[in-house]
Amino acid sequence: YIQYNQLDKNVLSEYTVIINCTPVGMYPNENQAPDLPYFFMNEEHYLYDLVYKPAETMFLKYGKQYGSTIKNGYEMLVLQAEENWKIWNDLN
């Protein structure tokens, strides 16, 4: 894996999908974001945040500011709930 402090222009030009799997950006720290060099990101980057509340975390806002495509984790939450409902109710 690659640590935040190893991300530079070269790494971000090669790896364009960035997923935030941390609780950074959730209540009560909605004004925080992973410490990334967002200024190296552009329209070639896709930022996915597992956090879904707030809908647009600072991580996503920073990526969007530099032209990246962004998505939060709400759809994943819904899809997991639907699949679990099927399992619990033996609908598979």
N, C-alpha and C positions, 0 to 999 in steps of 0.2 A: 504494500500500500504506500501511498504518498502522503506525507504530512503537510499541513498548511504551510509551514515555513520552507518547504521545498518547491512550492509553486512559484514559477517565474514565467516570463513570456514564452520561453521555449516549451516548457511543460504544457502550458495552457494552449499553445498552438497545436499540440499533438492530442491532448485529451480535452474534448469539447463538451462532454457530458459531466455535469457536476451535481452530485446528489447530497443534500444535507440530511444526514441521518441522526442528527443531534437534536436536543430540545432547545437549542439556542434560537431565540426569536419568539418563544412561547411565553405566556404569562408566567411570572410577572416581569419578564425581560424582553418585552416586545420591541424595544429599541436597540437590541443587540443583533449582531450578525456574525457568522464565522469570519475570522480574520483572514480574508483572502485578497489577493491583488485584483480586484474587480476591474480596474482600469486596463487590464490586459484582455478583458473579455469583449466579445463583439457579437454580431448576428450569427456567427457560426456556433455559438455556445448555446447549450440547453441546460437550464438550471431547474432541478426538481427538488422541492422541499417536502419532506414527509410531514412537516407541520402544516396544519390546515386552518388553524385559528391563531392569529389573524390570517385572513385569506391571502394577504400579500405581506409576507414578512420582509424585514429589512434585507435579508439575503436575496429575495426575489426582486425587491425594489432596486437594489444596487445592480443586479444583473440586467434588469429591464432598462435602467439608465444608460447602460452601454450597448444596448441593442440585442441582448440575449433573449431567446425564447424562454418563457418561464411557466411553471405549473406547480400548484400546491398539492398536498396529499389528500384532499377531500374525496376525490373520485376513488382513490385506493381504499379509503376508509369505508365508503359505501359498498364497493365491490367485495371487500372482505366480509362485511356484515351480511350481504346477500348470500355469499357462499356458505357462511356459517349457519345461516337460517336453513339452508337446504340440508346441511349435515345434521343439525339438531332435530329436524323434522323428517329425516329419512326420505328426502325428495330426490336423491341422486339416482 
